[in-house]
Amino acid sequence: MKKRNWLITAFEPFAGREANNSNEVLEEIKKLEAENATVPEWPYFFHYEVLPVEYDGCFEQMKSVVFDLSRKGIELQGVLSLGEGHEEFKIETRANNLDDVAELSDNRGVTRINSRIFPDLPAHATLPLKFPFEAFSRIRSSSNPGFFVCNHLCARMARESETLPGAPLFGFIHVPKTGSGGMFTPDVCAAVIINGMKKITP
């Protein structure tokens, strides 16, 4: 079986927090891959990256990683990004064309209000993500990832992923709150995501 290459990303902590749910889940995905890497039926090579919580930095770092992998002869089938969510899983299907969170700055101290990501599109425009959502049918679909850095990354990838080597698929999952008060543990979240990944066809 020819293994497929995917980039899995999460975000660093933000807003003064010590951890980010998405990164905790990414660490559990690493463990699952290590446990299954020698199994003949395991179909993936995963590559990992933790992205900055920065409007202007998240996409640029992801883009740099994709190009670095390409220079090493690794062409990605897709990118799956994880973001910190609330009480449940959400798989995002569309992105908004606005950075617009007045009460929260990114990790560089940047606050954006009613700022269009793509000036040539209307402020109310949405951009569809190119991803096999049916593989994750057990995760609730969402058409609104908000207006903070997660949405910014979704919008940039929705419009610009075809300019990257191999034009990889791009999906974004908001993972539920984990740890104290959370309904899920990071390992359970990782298992749910891997079960969906296994349903993606080449």
N, C-alpha and C positions, 0 to 999 in steps of 0.2 A: 504494500500500500504506500503510495506516494503521500508523504505528509505535507500538510498545508501550513503556511506561515501566516500567523496573525499577530498583530500588535495589540496588547492589552494595556490600557492606560488608566490611571487614577489621578486624584488630585492631592496636593499637599494640604496640611491643615490651614485654616484661615479664621479670621475674626477672633484671634487670640486663643483658639482652641489648641489642645495638645495632640489631637488625632483627627483623622478624617475617615469616615465610614468606608469610603471607596477604597482607600489605601489598605485598610484592614482586610477587606474582601480580596483585593489583589494579592495580598500575602498568602491568603488561603488557597487561591487559585494556583499560585506557585507550588504549594505543597501537593495539591492534587496532580499537577503535571509531573512532579518528581516521582510520585507514587505510581503513575501510569505510563511513564515515558518508555519503559521497556516492553510494554504490552503491545503485541503486533497490531491490535485493533485501534490503538490510540492514534488519532489522525492528525495531530497537530505538533508544530513547533511554535511555542508562544515566545514572544519577545515583550519585554515589560518596560514601562516608563511612568514615572510620577511627574505630572505636569504642574507648573506653577499656577497659582490662582491669580492670574493676571490677564486682563483683557487682551493686551497686545503680545503677551508672552506664551499663552497656552498653545495657540495654533502654530506659532513659529517654532516652538520646541518640538511639537509633534512632527511638523514638516521636516525638520532637521533629522529626526530619528529615521523617518521613512527614507529620506535620501541616503543617509548613512548605511542603512540596510541594503538599499539598492546597489550602492557602490561595492558592497561585499557579495553581490550576486544573489541577494535574498529579495524575492518579489513577494509582496504581501497579497494574500487574497482579501484581507480586510483588516479593519481597525475596530476594536470594541472598546469604547471609553466608558468608565464608571464614574458617577458623580454622587455626592452625598445627598441622600433623600430624607424622607420623614418616616412615615409609619408603614409604607408598602413599596413594593417594586413598581417602577414605571419604565416602560421602554418608549423612548421618544421617537415620534414619526416625522415631526416637522420642527423647524426652528423659526424664531421670530427675528425680524430685521432691526431690532432695537436693543441697545444696551440702556437699561433704564431702571436702576436701583438707587434711589436717592439716599437710603438709610445705611448703605453698606459700601465700603471701599474695597478694592482688591488689595492684594498683598504688597503692591507698590504704592498704596495710598491713593489710587485713582478712583474717583467716583464719576459715574456717567448718568446723565439724565436726558432722556428723550434723544439719544444719540444713535443715528442710523449706522448700521454696520456697513451696508453697501449704499452709498449715496445715490446711486442710479436707480434704486428701488424705492417704492413708497414705504413710509414708516410702518404701515400696517401689513406689509407683505410678509408672507411666510414661505419657507423653503423646505421642500420635501427631502428627507434623507433616503439614500439609496442603500437598502438593507433588506435581507430576507426575514421580515418580521414574523412570518408564519412559524418559523422555528421556535419562537418564544411566545407561543400562543397562551401559555399559562401566566405570562406577565401582562399586567394591564397596559394597554396602549394609551399613550398620551400625545396630544398634539400641541402641548404648550410646556416647554422646558423652562419657562420663566424668562428673566431678562438679565441674568447675571452671567458669570464667566462660563458656566456650563452651556448656556444658550449660545453665547458668542462662539464657542468651539463648534457647536452643532451647525451654526449658520455658515461658518467659514468652510467646514468640511462638506456641507451640503452643496455648496457652490463651487468649491475648489478642489475636491478630492480627485476629479478627473485630470487635474494638472500634475498629480503626484505619480511617481513611477508605478505602473501597473494599474492605475486608477482603482485603488482598493475600495471595497465596500466600507461603509461607515455606519456603525450603530452606537447608540448611547443609552445606557441604563442608569437610572437613578436607583441606587440600592437603598434599602430601608435602614432606619436607625438601628444600630447594634449596641451591644454593651448595656449599661445600666438603664433600665426603662425601655429597652428595645424589645420588639417582639421576635427578632431573629438574632442568631449568632453569625459571625463572619463566615464560619465554615458552612453553615446551611445556605447562606447567600451564594457562596462560591459554588456549591453543588447545584443549585438551581441554574446558575449561569452556565456551568459546564454541560448540564443536561440539554440546555438549549443549543449550545454550540455544536453538540454532537448531531443535531438535526439539520445543520446547514449542509447542503449538498455542494459538491465542488462546482 
